[in-house]
Amino acid sequence: MEIKARDPATEAYLVRALKTTIPLVLVETVSSLYSLADTYFVSGLGEEALAGVGVAGYILWLYTVVFALFQAPLMILVSQSIGAGLREKARGVIGEVCVKGGFTILLVTIAYYLASPVFLAVQSGLSGTVYDNALTYLLIRVAGLPVFYFSMCFDTAIIATARTKITLLVNTLGLTANIILDPLLIYGYLGFPRLGIAGAAYATVISSVFTIPLQLHYLGKLGLKPALRNGNSFFTKIISLGAPAFLERLVFSLGNNVYAGVISRISPRVMAAHNIGLRIESLIYMPGFAFATTASTLVGQKIGEGRVDEAHKVGFETIKLGALTMGLLGLVVAAGGRVLVTPFSPDEEIAGLAATYLLIAGLSELGLGLSMVVGGAIRGAGNTKIPFLVNTASLYLFRVAPSILLSKPLGVIGPWLAMFLDVYARGIILLAVYRRMFHKLAVKHV
């Protein structure tokens, strides 16, 4: 029987996807370790502190959706400009996103800071110590949002060049700073003030400040130092591309906050267990973000070169790699959940609940991988509307509504099963759209 040889072009796409993704997988793992470091050190303060950080985390996810207004077009325009050989245009995009986007983020930060006490109470239904812990952590992280925004912009610009080893180096140094600062500021070691839960928030903000000079240094070496152009502005194009991505993140985060509110109202212990499971699961879905970013970068560069067929092929190879990787990692987490949650759990009941979450979440990772990576490929092709429509519809139909309906008869298992249904629905629908409609969706914007 004759064995069919693999297409050399396909092999080249696989190799390029892997070279771009492997450092990004490590970067996203590093990002997960930021959260895990906070969870590990905060766990010594008790379940009320853990629950507070968990609730604040969902609100921060909602607050940072405004970043998508600028991050998605930054990735699309810089990667397509690089592919088209228009490096000065890429510099202009970065500069405009930094200046005009930065001013927008500053105004939004002030509004968030003033509204947070009321919003936290309405979103979570919390009171007493858990509310106080959540608010303390939340306000410090909100004050640091401009820092996180500039760090995100510079990181996205570097990734758009596919030089992902640089972003790995910078983020690893930032994580190292965070891990050193966490115990010093939370527990007051080596003469530092004992700040408790506030120390975890300060450690995260300070470590992000540390990364910005490094990112600017490497952007300069890549010939992408931010610049402001005299003449035509990119801002209209930035907003037109960013608006659907922003709305997607906004609606998605609002839905997830409703979902988190359903869980937190069951009990603080359940929320603490959910938070532990979610932080550990992030070690899987953060690599999914890496594959999604790779898909956006490589597809965007091929679209910039005017090679739509090659864009489709490199995107599909990245999708297969990402979904398979996440599916396999999910099986590992599902099987080893009890062992993984024990170091982070204050007691056996919380550990058991967190392990149950990881069993359900682990088996859902294949669907989550599909939804994340296919969405990244479609955005890289220049279309931000389709992921918005599919993700929004699936979230509310298959996660939020069933969570509300099932939480009373099934307890927390109901919302967790709804999560499982949602991610597979999104993944299957987006994959069908990609396979059948890619050439109609692809748009060159530079």
N, C-alpha and C positions, 0 to 999 in steps of 0.2 A: 504493500500500500504506500502510495506517495504521500509524504508529509509536506504540507504547504508551508513555505518559508514565510516568516513575518515580514511585512512590508518595511523596508529600511526607513521610509519616511515616518511610519508609525513608531518605530524604535527611537528615532530622533526626537519625536514629540514626547515620548515617555521619559527619555533621558533628561530633556530640558525641563519637563514638569517636575521630575524628581529633584534635579539640582536646585530649582527654585523653591520647591516646597519643603525639602528636608530642613533647611535653616528656619523656615517659617513655622514648621511644626514645633521646632525647639523654642522659637520665640513665643508662640502661643502657649506652650507648656510653661514657659517662664511667666507669662501673664497669669496663668492659672495658679502658679505657685505664689504670686503676690497675694491672691485671695486666700489660698490655703495657709500661708504664713500668718495672716491676720486671724484666720479661724483657729489655728493651732494655739497661738499665744492667747487669744481672747477666751478660749475654752477654759483656761485656768481661772477665769473670773466668774464662771458659772453659766447655767442655762439661760438666765435672763439677759446676760450680756450677749450670748450667742444669738438669741432670738432677735435682740435689738439690731445687731449687725446684719442679720438676714433680711429683716424688713427694710432697713436703710438701703441695702444693696439693690432691692427691687426698685426703690424710688430713684436711686442714682442711675439705674439703667434707663428709667423713663426720662430723667433730666438730660442725659447725654444724647438723646435722640436728635437734638438740634445739631450735633456734630455731623450727622449724616447729610445735612443740607450742603455741607462743604466737602466732606470726605469722599463721597461717591463721585462727584464731578472731578475732584482733584485726581483720583485714581484713573478715571477714564481719560481726562484731557492730558495728563502727564504721560501715561503709557502710550496713548495714540501719538502724541507729539514726538516721543522718543522713537517710536516705530517709523514715523515719517521723517525723522532727522531734523526736527524743528526744536532744538534744545532751548533757544532763546524764548520761544513761545512757552515752553514748559516753565522756565524761570518766571515769566510774567504771571502765569497761572498761580504758581506757588506764592508769589508776592501778594497778589490780589486776595487770595484766600486768607493769607495771614493778616493783612491790614483790615479789610472790610469784614471778613469773617470774625477776626479777633474783636473788633468793636461790637459786633452783634453779640458775641458770647459774653462780653463784659456786661452789657445791658441785661441779658438773660440771667446771668449769675446773680445780679442784684435782686431781680424779681424772684428768683428761686429762693434766695436766702430769706427774704421777707415772708414768703408764702409757706415755707417748709413746716413750721409748727402746726398750722391748721391742716395742711395737706396730709401730713403724717397721721394726725388723729383721725381724719376722715377715711384715708386709705386703709389703715390697719385696724382701727377700732381698739387700739392699745391704750393703756393708762398705767400710771404708777412707774415702777422701776424700769420695766421693759421700754416704755415710751421714752423715758428720760435718757436711757442708753442709746436708743435709736436716734433721737434728736441730736444728742451730743456728737455722735459719729457722723450723722448726715450733714450738719452745719459746717463742720470742718472740711469735709470732702467737697461740699458745694463751694466754699470759699476758694478751693483749689482748682475749680473747673477751668479757668483761663490757662493755668499751667498744663493741665491735661490736654487742652485743645491744641496748644502750640506743639506739644510733644507728639500728638496724633498727626498733625499736619506734616511735620518734618519726617516722621516715620513712614507715612503713606507715600510721600514723594520719593523716599529712598527705595521703598518696595516696588514702586512703579517702574524703576529701572531694572528690576530683577536682581539687584545686588543685595540679596537677602542675608548674606553673611554679616554685612554691616549692621543691619537691624538686630540680628542675633547678639552680636557683641554688645551693642549699646543697651539692649534690654536686659541682658544678663548682668551687666554692671549695675543697672538700676535695681534689679531684684536683690543683688548682694547687699546693696545699701539698705533696702527695706528689711531684709532679714536681720541685719545688724541692729537697725534702729528699733524694730518692734519690741524686743525684750527690754531694751534700755529705757524706752519711753513708756511702755505699759506698766512695767514692774519697778522702774526706778533703779536699775542696776548701775554700778560704777559712778554713783553720785548724781545721776540724772534724776529729775523730778518724777515721782510715780503718778502718771496721768491716767492710768486705767484704759478704758475704751477709747478715750480721746487720743492716747498715745498711738494706737493702731492707725487712726486716721491721719495724724501728723506724720507718721513714718511713711505712709503711702505718698502723701503730697511732697514731702522733702525729697524722696527718692526720685520722683518724677522731675523735680527741678534739676536734679543732678544730671539727667539725661540730655537736656536741651542743648548745652554747649557742645556736647559730643556730636549730636545730630547735625548741628550747623557746621561743624568742622568737616564732617564727611560729605555733606551736601556741597560744600565748597570744592572738595577734591573731585566730586563727580561733575563739576561744572553746572550745578543747579542751585547756586546760592539765590535766595529769593530776590526778585527785582520788580520794580514798579515800572510799567511801560508808559511812555508818553503817547497818547493817541487812543486807539481802539481798546475798549475795556472788554474783559472776558466775563464780567459779572452777570450779564443777562444770560449767557450760555451756562454759567455755573449754576444760577438759580433754576433755569429750566431743566437741567439734568438733576439737580439736587432735590428739587421739590418732591418728586415721587418717592425718592429714597427716604427723605425726611418724613413724609406722610406714612410710609411703610413702617419705619421705626417708631413713629409716634403712636400709630394705631396699634401696632404690635406690643409696644411697651405698656400702653393703657390696658390692653387685654391681659397682659401678664401681671399687671398690678391688681386687676380684678381677681385673677387666678390666685395670686399670692394672698390677697385679702380673704378669699374663701378658706385657704389653708390656715392662715393665722387666726381666724375666728374659731377654728376647731379647738386649738389650745396652744399656749406658748411652747409646750414640749414637742408638739407635732411640728411647729414652725422651726424649732431648733434642729430637729431631725432632718427636716426638708432642707434646711440651709447646709447642714453637713453633707448630705447626699449630693446637693447641687454643686458644692465646691469641689467635691471629688470627681463628679461627672465632668466638670469643666476640663479635667485633664484629657478627656476624650473629645468634647465638642470644640475646645480651643484649637486642636489640630484641624478640625473641620473648617474653622475660620481660615486656617493657613491654606488649605486646599482651595477654598473659595477665593482667597486673595490671589493665589497663583493663577487660577482660572481667569480672573479679571485682568491680571497683568498680561499674561501670554495671549489671551484672546484680543485684548485691547491693542497690543503691539502689532499683531497680525492684521487687525482691521486698519490700523494706521498705515501699514504697508500696502493696503489694498488687496490682501489675500484672504478673501472671505472663506473659501473652501478650507484653507489651512487653519484658519481661526476655528472653524467648526471641529476639525479633527483634533487639534491640540486641546480644545476645550473638552471634547468627549473623553479623551484619554485621561485628562485630569479628573474628570467626574468619576470614571471607573476606579482610579487609584484612591480617590478620597473616600468614596462610599465603601469600598472594600476595607480600607484601613480602619475606618470608624466602626464598621460592623464587627470586625475581629476584636478590636479593643473593647467594644461593648460586651462581647461574650466574656472576656476576661474579667471585666468589672462586675458583670452579673453573677459570675461564679464565685468571685472572691470578695463580695461586698462586705461581709461581716468582718473580715480581717482588716479591710481598708478603713472602715468607719471607727474601729475601736480606739485608736489614738486620739480621736477628736471628740469622743462622746463622754459626757459627764457621768452617765449611768447606763445600765443594761437595757432599759426600756427604750431610751433614745437610740442606742446602738441598733436595736432590733428594727425600729422604724426606719432608720437611715439605710440599713441593709436591704429592707424591702423596697425602698425607693430605688436603690441602685439595681436591683433585679429587674424592675420594670423599665427603668431608664436605659440600662445596658442593652436590653433586647430591642429598644427603639432606635439605637444609634445608626443602623443602616438607613432607615428612613430619614433621620436627621441629616446624615451625611449627604444623601441625594439632594435634599431641599437646599442645603447650604451651598454646595459646590455648583449645582446647576444654576442657582440664583446668581452666584458670582460670575459664572461664564456669560450669562445673559446680560448682566450689567456691564461687563467688560466689552461686550459687543455694542454697547452704547444705548441699551434700552433699560430704563429703570422703572417703567410702568408695569410690565408684566409681573415681575417679582412682587411689587406692591399689591397688585390685585389678587394674585393667588395666595400669598401669605396672609393677607388680611382676611379674606373669605374663609380660609381654612381655620385660622386661629379662633374666630368667633363661632363658626359653625361646629367645629369638632373638638375645641378645647374649652373655651369659656362657658358656653351654654351647657354642655354635659357636666362640667365641674360643679356648676351651681345645682344642677338637678340630682347629681349622684352623691354629693357630699353628705347629705343627711342619711340615706340608706346605707352607704358603704363607708362613711368616714373619709379619711384622707386617701384611701385606695381609689375612690371615685375620681377625684381630680388627677391622680397619677395615671389612671387608665385613659382618661381623656387626653392627656399629654401624648400618650402612646399613639392613639388614633390620629391626632393632629399631625404629627411629624410624618407619618407614612402617607397621609393624604396629600400633604404639600409636596413631598418628594416625588410621588408618582405623577402628579399633575404637571409639575415643572419639567420633569424629564420628558414627558410626552410633548410638551410645547417645544422644548429644545430640539428634539429629534425631527419634528415635523415642520417647524416654522422658523428655524434659525436664520435662513437667508433673507426672510422678510423682516426679521427683527434687527438685523445688524445695520448700524448706522455709523459712518465716519464723521466725526465732529471737528476735525482739524484740517 
